[in-house]
Amino acid sequence: GRLSAAVAGLGLAYAGLKAKQILDTPSRTYIPGENTVGAEYDAWTEEEILEYYWGEHIHLGYYSDADLAKGAGTLLGHKVKDFIEAKEDFVDEMYKWSGVEANNGGGKPMT
């Protein structure tokens, strides 16, 4: 009765502590100054592919030269091209740039 309940309680407490220890252990070592969002972003953008297509305003989507000439990418740019359309255009431009279609016999991936 009481002994088995005590053993079960101790086992549950041990399992809880062990789970906490596992969840509190980082998956990688944190190195101050190195494991930062900025450092990861810099590593991710070394090839400059994204800057080529996105420019300085990386989160705005893709705008053609004609779009930019009309004011896209500015505060009033939504009148030139919808934000969602700009993001979709970015995906299309990256797809074209990748050469996947040419290397896939002209076939497009399923969407």
C-alpha positions as CSV (number, residue, x, y, z in Angstrom):
1,G,0.0,0.0,0.0
2,R,1.9,2.9,1.4
3,L,5.3,1.6,0.4
4,S,4.3,1.1,-3.2
5,A,2.7,4.5,-3.3
6,A,5.9,6.1,-1.9
7,V,8.1,4.2,-4.5
8,A,5.7,5.3,-7.3
9,G,5.9,8.9,-6.0
10,L,9.7,8.8,-5.9
11,G,9.8,7.3,-9.4
12,L,7.5,10.0,-10.7
13,A,9.6,12.7,-9.1
14,Y,12.8,11.3,-10.5
15,A,11.2,11.1,-14.0
16,G,10.1,14.7,-13.7
17,L,13.5,15.9,-12.6
18,K,15.2,13.9,-15.4
19,A,12.8,15.3,-18.0
20,K,13.5,18.9,-16.8
21,Q,17.3,18.2,-16.9
22,I,17.0,17.0,-20.5
23,L,14.8,19.9,-21.6
24,D,17.0,22.5,-19.9
25,T,20.1,21.2,-21.7
26,P,20.8,23.3,-24.8
27,S,21.2,21.4,-28.1
28,R,24.3,23.4,-29.0
29,T,26.8,25.3,-27.0
30,Y,26.1,29.1,-26.7
31,I,29.1,31.2,-27.4
32,P,28.6,34.8,-26.6
33,G,29.0,37.0,-29.6
34,E,28.8,34.1,-32.0
35,N,25.4,32.4,-31.5
36,T,23.4,35.5,-32.3
37,V,20.7,36.3,-34.8
38,G,23.1,38.7,-36.5
39,A,25.9,36.2,-36.9
40,E,23.5,33.6,-38.3
41,Y,22.0,36.2,-40.7
42,D,25.5,37.2,-41.9
43,A,26.4,33.6,-42.5
44,W,23.2,33.1,-44.4
45,T,23.7,36.1,-46.7
46,E,27.4,35.6,-47.6
47,E,26.4,34.5,-51.1
48,E,24.5,37.8,-51.6
49,I,21.8,36.1,-53.6
50,L,19.0,37.4,-51.4
51,E,20.4,40.9,-51.4
52,Y,20.6,40.8,-55.2
53,Y,16.8,40.0,-55.4
54,W,15.6,41.8,-52.3
55,G,18.0,44.7,-52.0
56,E,18.4,46.4,-48.7
57,H,14.8,45.9,-47.7
58,I,15.0,42.1,-47.5
59,H,11.5,41.6,-46.0
60,L,9.6,43.5,-48.7
61,G,9.5,41.0,-51.5
62,Y,10.6,41.3,-55.2
63,Y,10.1,44.4,-57.3
64,S,11.1,44.8,-60.9
65,D,13.0,47.9,-62.0
66,A,9.7,49.2,-63.4
67,D,8.0,48.6,-60.0
68,L,10.8,50.5,-58.2
69,A,10.6,53.4,-60.7
70,K,6.9,53.7,-59.8
71,G,7.7,53.8,-56.0
72,A,7.4,50.2,-55.0
73,G,9.4,49.4,-51.8
74,T,8.5,52.8,-50.3
75,L,5.8,53.7,-47.8
76,L,3.4,54.3,-50.7
77,G,4.6,51.2,-52.6
78,H,1.4,49.2,-51.8
79,K,-0.2,51.3,-54.5
80,V,2.2,49.9,-57.0
81,K,2.2,46.2,-55.9
82,D,0.5,44.4,-53.2
83,F,2.8,43.1,-50.4
84,I,1.6,39.5,-50.8
85,E,2.1,39.7,-54.6
86,A,5.6,41.0,-54.0
87,K,6.4,38.0,-51.8
88,E,4.9,35.6,-54.4
89,D,7.0,37.4,-57.1
90,F,10.1,36.8,-55.0
91,V,9.4,33.1,-54.9
92,D,8.9,33.1,-58.7
93,E,12.2,35.0,-59.3
94,M,14.2,32.6,-57.0
95,Y,12.7,29.7,-58.9
96,K,13.7,31.2,-62.2
97,W,17.2,32.0,-60.8
98,S,17.6,28.4,-59.5
99,G,17.4,26.9,-63.0
100,V,15.3,24.0,-61.7
101,E,12.8,24.3,-64.6
102,A,15.6,24.1,-67.2
103,N,17.2,21.1,-65.4
104,N,13.8,19.4,-65.0
105,G,12.9,19.1,-68.6
106,G,10.7,22.2,-68.4
107,G,8.5,20.8,-65.7
108,K,7.4,22.9,-62.8
109,P,7.0,21.6,-59.3
110,M,3.5,21.0,-58.0
111,T,2.0,23.8,-56.0
